[in-house]
Amino acid sequence: MNKHQRVKKNEDFQKVFKKGKSFANRQFVIYSLRKEGQEEFRVGISVSKKIGNAVTRNRIKRYVRQSILELGDDLRPDMDYIIIARHQAAAIDFHTTKKSLIHVMRIAKVLRKK
């Protein structure tokens, strides 16, 4: 994921939270907002301090970023996504993280079916 594929600014996060739609499962909450004329999707990742120490939070973010990188071709390009990790995300490995993200993205109808 390049820097231009990330949601960084607080105002962008707030816009997705207020105007976007949310979908959730046990491990993740995804907010998605359609952006007209946007060529590539953008992703913001949020992991609260309540979930664990810095090592745990960074591992979750690494897993999510790698999953998004692998799923990139199947995601809709005209969207902004905010992915929020829940407590149960701290206890799962990479493959389970990827399956969980695929599951919640299919619920959100932002993932092309294979």
C-alpha positions in Angstrom: 0.0 0.0 0.0 1.4 3.3 -1.1 1.0 6.5 0.9 -1.6 7.8 -1.5 -3.7 4.7 -0.8 -4.0 5.6 2.9 -6.5 7.7 4.7 -4.4 9.9 7.0 -6.1 13.1 7.9 -8.6 13.3 10.8 -11.1 15.2 8.6 -11.0 12.3 6.1 -11.6 9.8 8.9 -14.5 11.8 10.2 -16.1 12.2 6.8 -16.1 8.4 6.3 -17.5 7.9 9.8 -20.3 10.4 9.3 -21.3 9.7 5.7 -20.2 6.2 5.2 -21.9 2.9 5.9 -20.6 0.4 8.5 -20.4 -3.3 8.5 -19.0 -5.6 11.2 -18.2 -9.1 12.3 -16.5 -10.2 15.6 -13.0 -9.1 14.7 -13.4 -6.0 12.5 -15.7 -3.0 11.7 -15.4 -1.6 8.2 -16.7 1.9 7.3 -16.9 2.5 3.5 -17.7 5.7 1.6 -18.0 6.1 -2.1 -15.8 8.8 -3.6 -16.7 9.9 -7.2 -13.8 10.2 -9.6 -11.2 8.5 -7.3 -8.9 6.2 -9.2 -7.6 4.1 -6.3 -9.2 3.0 -3.1 -7.8 4.4 0.2 -7.6 2.6 3.5 -7.4 3.8 7.1 -6.6 1.4 9.9 -7.5 2.1 13.6 -6.5 -0.1 16.5 -7.3 1.2 20.0 -4.9 1.1 22.9 -7.6 -1.0 24.7 -6.7 -4.0 22.4 -3.2 -4.5 23.6 0.3 -3.2 23.8 2.2 -1.6 20.9 3.5 -4.9 19.7 0.0 -6.4 19.4 -1.5 -3.3 17.8 1.3 -3.1 15.2 1.0 -6.8 14.4 -2.8 -6.3 13.8 -2.1 -3.4 11.5 0.6 -5.3 9.6 -1.8 -8.2 9.1 -4.6 -5.9 7.9 -2.2 -4.0 5.5 -0.9 -7.3 4.0 -4.5 -8.6 3.6 -5.5 -5.5 1.8 -2.5 -5.7 -0.4 -3.4 -9.2 -1.4 -7.1 -8.3 -1.9 -6.4 -5.1 -3.7 -7.4 -6.2 -7.2 -10.8 -7.4 -5.8 -11.7 -4.2 -4.0 -13.8 -1.4 -5.5 -11.4 1.4 -6.5 -13.8 4.3 -6.0 -14.1 3.9 -2.2 -12.5 5.0 1.1 -12.3 2.3 3.8 -11.8 2.6 7.5 -11.0 -0.7 9.2 -11.3 -0.8 13.0 -10.0 -3.7 14.9 -12.0 -5.2 17.8 -10.6 -7.1 20.8 -10.8 -10.5 19.2 -8.5 -9.4 16.4 -5.6 -9.5 18.8 -5.9 -13.3 19.2 -5.9 -14.4 15.6 -3.2 -15.2 13.1 -2.7 -13.7 9.6 -4.8 -16.3 7.7 -7.7 -15.9 10.1 -7.4 -12.1 9.8 -7.6 -12.3 6.0 -10.6 -14.6 6.1 -12.3 -12.3 8.6 -11.7 -9.3 6.4 -13.0 -11.1 3.3 -16.1 -12.1 5.3 -16.9 -8.5 6.4 -16.1 -7.1 3.0 -18.5 -9.5 1.3 -21.1 -8.4 3.8 -20.4 -4.8 2.7 -20.6 -5.8 -1.0 -17.2 -4.1 -1.8 -15.4 -7.3 -2.7 -15.8 -8.9 -6.2 -16.8 -12.5 -5.9 -14.3 -15.1 -7.3 
